[in-house]
Amino acid sequence: MTRKSMAALFCLLMLVFATTAFAQQNIDKSNLTPEQILKGQDDFTNGFADQEMEFTFNVYDVNGSLKKYDAIIQQKGRDKRLIRFKSGEVKGMSILTEENNRMYVYLPGYKRVRRIAAHNMNQSFVGSDYSNNDMAACDYSRDYDAVKNKEDDKFWWLTLTPKAGKKMDYSKLVMKISKDVFRLWETEYYNHKGELVKVFSIEEPKDFGTKVTWPPQVQMKDARTGHKTVLEIHTFKVEQGLKDSMFTQRYLQWAR
């Protein structure tokens, strides 16, 4: 794996972090605007003071082959994230995200920290179905306008298009968001030709013994080839009092 691909994982992982802060507010959900619904989803994803997850990243090729990577990710607030790889060809690598999506990677072969350049953000992560820009698009209400397509008793369906002046990889996204806690259940990604290119989905959430329930697996599947990437979540912890000193370039290089 090249360092160009190392930025790719973060916002996928943020989709498997959660908060109940917005969902627990006493609000009338029957009259929410599309923008409020999308903001609720963003707040649901990003709201704990800190959080930690152990997971396995599985990349399934169309020929049946499988690559697996074990890792741990830690986050403080919305902007500080650290991921450390524990197995596979990426063992020993670590990535730090700071404010404004500044990303740094530690490569054990070079024994140094390098910044991931902005022009590398369209690269794939270890041959997966995610681009770097997929992973960086955590705050959807900042980058997209939303229109409500339909709703039923349990879900809203929103169509997202880039805000004026925003250059995004996709012409539109179609999201399925639950009415109970603003959970994102599915996203369809369309290219600039209007073609469906991939689909993100989750399994039924389970209780991890923390403050929230969350899906044990999330998946991104290529709608054209059947290639897919599955994230298996093993542990999920929140509000542990993670220290700011963990989210520095020095810690990235020296902590193992």
C-alpha positions in Angstrom: 0.0 0.0 0.0 1.3 3.5 -0.9 1.1 6.5 1.4 -1.2 8.1 -1.2 -4.0 5.8 -0.1 -3.6 6.2 3.7 -6.1 9.0 4.1 -9.0 6.9 2.9 -10.3 5.2 6.0 -11.4 8.0 8.4 -14.9 9.0 7.4 -15.9 5.4 6.9 -14.9 4.9 10.5 -16.7 8.0 11.5 -19.9 6.4 10.1 -19.5 3.7 12.7 -19.1 6.1 15.6 -22.2 7.6 17.1 -23.8 10.0 19.5 -27.3 10.3 21.0 -27.1 14.0 21.7 -29.3 15.3 18.9 -31.6 12.3 18.8 -32.5 12.6 22.5 -33.7 16.2 22.2 -37.4 16.7 22.6 -38.2 17.9 19.1 -41.1 17.4 16.7 -39.6 15.2 14.0 -42.7 15.5 11.8 -41.9 18.9 10.6 -38.1 18.8 10.2 -36.6 20.4 7.0 -34.2 18.3 4.9 -31.4 20.4 6.2 -32.3 19.7 9.8 -32.5 16.0 9.1 -29.1 16.0 7.5 -27.7 18.0 10.3 -29.2 15.5 12.7 -27.3 12.7 10.9 -24.0 14.7 11.1 -24.5 15.3 14.9 -25.4 11.6 15.4 -22.1 10.6 13.8 -19.7 13.1 15.5 -20.9 14.0 19.0 -19.1 12.0 21.7 -16.2 13.7 23.6 -14.1 10.8 22.7 -14.5 7.3 21.3 -12.5 4.2 20.5 -13.1 1.2 18.2 -11.3 -2.0 17.4 -12.2 -3.4 13.9 -11.2 -5.6 11.0 -11.1 -4.1 7.5 -12.1 -6.7 4.9 -11.6 -6.1 1.1 -13.4 -8.7 -1.1 -12.3 -8.9 -4.7 -14.7 -10.2 -7.4 -12.4 -13.3 -7.8 -13.2 -14.3 -4.2 -9.8 -13.2 -2.7 -9.8 -11.4 0.6 -7.5 -9.0 2.3 -7.9 -8.3 6.1 -6.4 -5.6 8.3 -6.9 -5.3 12.1 -6.8 -1.8 13.5 -7.8 0.5 16.3 -9.1 4.0 15.9 -9.4 6.7 18.6 -11.2 10.1 18.2 -11.5 13.2 20.4 -14.2 15.7 19.4 -14.9 16.1 15.7 -11.4 16.7 14.4 -8.8 14.7 16.2 -8.4 11.0 15.1 -5.7 8.4 15.3 -5.7 5.0 13.6 -3.1 2.3 14.2 -2.9 -0.8 12.0 -2.1 -4.1 13.8 -1.9 -6.7 11.1 -1.4 -7.5 7.4 0.7 -5.5 4.9 -0.1 -2.3 6.7 1.0 -3.5 10.2 2.8 -0.7 12.1 1.4 2.1 10.0 -0.5 4.9 11.8 -2.5 7.9 10.6 -3.3 11.2 12.4 -6.1 13.6 11.4 -6.1 17.2 12.7 -8.4 20.1 12.1 -9.4 20.9 8.5 -8.7 17.3 7.4 -4.9 17.7 7.7 -3.6 14.1 7.6 -0.3 12.6 8.5 1.0 9.0 8.1 3.7 7.2 10.0 5.4 4.6 7.8 7.5 2.1 9.8 9.8 1.4 6.8 10.9 5.0 6.7 10.5 5.6 10.5 9.2 9.1 9.9 5.9 11.0 9.7 4.8 12.5 6.4 1.8 14.7 5.5 -0.7 13.3 3.0 -1.0 15.9 0.2 -4.4 17.2 -0.8 -4.0 16.1 -4.4 -3.8 12.5 -3.2 -7.3 12.6 -1.8 -8.9 10.9 -4.8 -6.8 7.7 -4.3 -8.3 4.4 -3.1 -7.5 2.9 0.3 -5.7 -0.5 -0.1 -7.7 -1.5 -3.1 -11.0 -0.9 -1.3 -14.3 0.6 -2.6 -13.6 3.9 -0.8 -11.8 6.9 -2.1 -10.0 9.4 0.1 -12.6 12.0 -0.5 -15.4 9.5 0.5 -13.6 9.3 3.9 -13.0 13.0 4.2 -16.7 13.9 3.7 -17.8 13.6 7.3 -19.8 16.8 7.6 -22.4 16.4 4.9 -24.5 19.4 5.9 -21.4 21.6 5.3 -20.8 20.3 1.7 -24.3 19.4 0.4 -27.8 20.7 -0.1 -30.6 18.3 0.7 -34.0 17.6 -0.7 -36.5 15.1 0.9 -37.6 12.5 -1.6 -40.0 10.5 0.6 -40.6 9.2 4.1 -42.5 6.5 5.9 -43.0 5.7 9.6 -39.3 4.8 10.2 -37.1 6.5 7.6 -36.5 9.6 5.5 -34.9 9.5 2.1 -32.8 12.5 1.1 -31.1 13.5 -2.2 -27.9 15.5 -1.7 -26.2 17.6 -4.3 -23.0 19.7 -3.9 -23.4 23.2 -2.6 -22.6 26.0 -5.0 -18.8 26.3 -5.4 -18.2 22.8 -3.9 -16.3 20.4 -6.2 -17.3 16.9 -5.1 -16.6 13.5 -6.6 -20.3 12.7 -7.0 -23.1 14.5 -8.7 -25.5 13.3 -6.0 -26.0 11.1 -3.0 -29.2 9.4 -1.9 -29.4 8.7 1.9 -31.8 6.6 4.0 -31.8 8.0 7.5 -33.8 6.6 10.5 -36.3 8.7 12.4 -35.4 7.2 15.8 -31.8 8.4 16.2 -30.9 9.9 12.8 -28.9 6.8 11.9 -27.5 6.5 8.4 -28.7 3.1 7.0 -27.8 3.4 3.3 -26.2 5.8 0.8 -26.2 5.5 -2.9 -23.4 7.3 -4.8 -23.9 8.6 -8.4 -21.1 9.8 -10.7 -21.3 12.9 -12.9 -22.9 10.8 -15.7 -25.8 10.1 -13.3 -24.8 6.4 -12.9 -25.1 4.5 -9.7 -21.5 3.5 -8.8 -21.6 2.2 -5.2 -23.8 1.6 -2.2 -23.0 2.0 1.5 -25.2 -0.1 3.9 -25.2 -1.3 7.5 -26.3 -4.4 9.5 -28.9 -4.3 12.2 -27.3 -2.5 15.2 -26.4 -4.3 18.4 -25.5 -3.3 22.0 -21.8 -2.9 22.5 -22.3 -2.3 26.2 -21.7 1.4 25.9 -24.0 4.4 25.6 -25.2 3.4 22.2 -26.1 0.5 19.9 -24.3 0.3 16.6 -24.0 -2.0 13.6 -21.5 -4.8 13.9 -20.8 -4.5 10.2 -20.9 -1.8 7.5 -20.4 -2.4 3.8 -19.5 -0.4 0.7 -20.2 -2.3 -2.6 -19.4 -1.4 -6.1 -22.7 -1.4 -8.0 -21.0 -2.2 -11.3 -18.5 -5.0 -10.4 -19.7 -6.5 -7.1 -16.4 -5.7 -5.4 -17.0 -4.9 -1.8 -15.4 -3.7 1.4 -16.8 -4.8 4.8 -15.8 -3.3 8.2 -16.3 -5.7 11.2 -16.5 -3.9 14.5 -15.3 -5.8 17.6 -15.3 -3.3 20.4 -16.8 0.2 20.7 -16.0 2.5 23.7 -16.9 6.1 24.5 -16.1 8.8 27.0 -12.8 7.4 28.2 -11.0 10.7 28.8 -8.5 10.4 25.9 -5.7 12.9 26.3 -4.9 15.6 23.7 -1.3 14.4 23.8 -2.3 11.3 21.9 -3.3 13.3 18.9 0.1 14.7 17.9 2.7 14.0 15.3 5.1 13.0 18.1 2.7 10.4 19.5 2.0 9.2 15.9 5.7 8.3 15.5 6.6 7.0 18.9 3.5 5.3 20.3 3.1 1.7 19.3 
